[in-house]
Amino acid sequence: MKILVIKSSINGHQSQTNTLIEYYLNQRKLQGYKDSVIEHDVESVPLPVLTHQRFHALRGAQTDDAELLSTIQLSDQLIAELKRTDILVLGAPMYNLNVPTQLKNWFDMVVRAKHTFFYTDSYPQGLVNNVKALIVSARGGIHQGQPTDAITPYLTAALGLMGINDVHFVYAEGLDMKPEGYLAGVAKAQQQLKDYLHIDI
């Protein structure tokens, strides 16, 4: 399987989201999977922030600006990786009720008209086919199914726009709730990741 991993936590090796992603990949190895993994940590190697000029350059505006041409080339590369993958693994920890800015920057590079979706007379049509998405999201409190969870609808919509509709969420919640929240939240998420191994092929 070709797996594309996007990590976005600001906490590096102390990140529970990153740790759970590594847990999932290790579980796959233990199950005998021989995966080809591409990984980007978009916090340690930040992507360009969307600006007026970058937005229009990514949508076909003519330019001879070297920086904008570099941004287009990077976007092309990231989109090619996405289209070649079988499973997209996104680390989406909750900060201030939403995804990290760094993860939003990745979406701004890959959600691109005429490349990952196109407009029709009614509704946009996705151009990314046969890709499943696994979202790992650690949170300090309990937000799943609550109005405070903006991550789930945003990622579902953004991935769906590109044609990725097979989306599975794993939540590690209540990690800041004492005394048992951390252990319970991590254990529940690990079990969800083990269960996903049986449905992700």
N, C-alpha and C positions, 0 to 999 in steps of 0.2 A: 504494500500500500504506500502511496505517496502522501505524506502528511506535512502540512504547512502549519507551523506554530507561530503565533503572534503573541508575545508577552508585552505587557504595558504597565506593570506595577512599578511604582516609584520606590519600592522597598527591596528590590534586588533579591538576594539570597534569603532574606527574611520574609519574603512575600509568601503568604499562604496560597494565593492563586498560582504563583509559579511553582511552588512545592507540589501542589495537587496536579499540575500539568506533568511534572516530572514523574509523579506517582503513576499517572495514567500511562505514560510512555514506557515506564519500567514494567508495568503489568502486562503490556503488550509483548514485551520481550520475554517475560516469564511464560507467556502463553505460546511462544514459538513464532510470533510474527517477525518477519524480516522487512522492516519498514525503511523507506527512504525519507529522511526528515530534513526539511529546511526550516530553520528557526530565525526569527527576527525579534530582538528585544528593542522595541521602539522607544523605550525610555533611555537606554544607554546609548543608542544610536538614533537620535530623533529624526523624524521625517519633516519635510518642509511644512510650514503652516500655510493654509490656504489664504491667498490674497486676491484682490481684484485681478491683477495681472496673471497670476498663476491659474486662477479659475478659467479665464478666457483662453489662455494658452492650452490648457488641457482639453478644451472643447473646440480646438481647431483654429483659433485666431493665428494669423501669420505673425511670426516673430523671428528676429535674428539675434535676440538677446541670449547670451551664453548661459546665464543662470536659468532662464525659462526653458531653454532647450534641454538643459540638464535635468530639470524637474520632469519634463515630458518623458525623457529617456528612463528616469527612475520609475515613473508611473507605468510605463510600458513593461518594465521588468517585473514589477510587483503584480501586475495584471496577468502576465504570462505565467508566473508562479502559481497564482490562484487558479487559473484555468487548467493547469496540469495536475492539480492536487486531487486526491480522493477524499481526504478528511481535513478540514480546516479547524484547527484548535485555537480558540481565542481566549486569552486571559483578560477578563473584564472585571477587575475589582471595583467595588463601589466607593467613589469619592464624592462627597457632597451630593449623594443621591443619583449620580450618573457615572458614565464611563470616564476613564482618564483622558485628558486632553491628547495624550500621545496616541491612544487608540483611535480617537476621532480623526487625527491626522492621517492614519493609515487608511481609514475609510475614504477620506477626501482624496487620496491618491488613487484608489481603485474603483470607487463608484463614479463611473465616467461614461457619459453619453457616447453612443456609437461603439463603445469598446466592451462594457460590461452590461449595458442595457440600451434599448432604443425606444423612442417614442412612437406610439401608434395613434390611431384616431380616438382611442378610448383610454387605455392605460399602458404605462411603460411595460416593455417585455424584456425579461432578463436574458443575458447572453452567456452566463456561466452555467454550464450543464454538468450534471452527474457529480456534484460536490456536496458532501455532507458537512455540517458544522457542529462542533462541540464547543459550547461556551462554558467556561469555568469562572465563577464569580464569587469571591469572598466578600462578606459584609460583616460589619461590627454588630449590627442589629438584625431584626427580623423584618424583611421587606417583601419576600415572595408573595405575590398576589395582592399586594397592598398598593395604594396610590403613590406611595413613596418610591416605588420601583420604576424608574424611568429606563433602566438598562434593558429589561426584557422587551418591551415594545419597540424601543429604538433599534436594537440589534436585529430583531425579527423583521422589521420593516426594511432596514438597510440591506440585509442579506437577501430578503425576498425580492427587492428591486433588481438585484443582479441575477436572480433566478435560483438562489440557494434557499430552498423551502424546507429541506430536511434538516431542522435545527433542533438540537437537544441541549438543554440547560442543566448544569450541575451547580447547585448553590451551597456554599459553606457559610451558614448564617449564624448570627448570635455569638460571634467570636469574641466580642468585648463584654459579653454578659457573664458576670461572675456568679458562682465559682466554676460551674460545670459547662458553661456555654461553649468555650473554646474546644474542649475535648469532644463534646457531643457534635458540634458543628463539623469539625474535621472528619470524625468517624463516619458521619452520615454522608458527607461528600465522597469519601473514599469508597463507600459501598455503592453509591450511585455510579462512580466511575467503573467499578468492577462489573456492575450490571450492564453498563453501556458496551462493554467488550463483546457481549453476546448479541448485540443488535447493530453494530457498526460495520458489518461486512455484508 
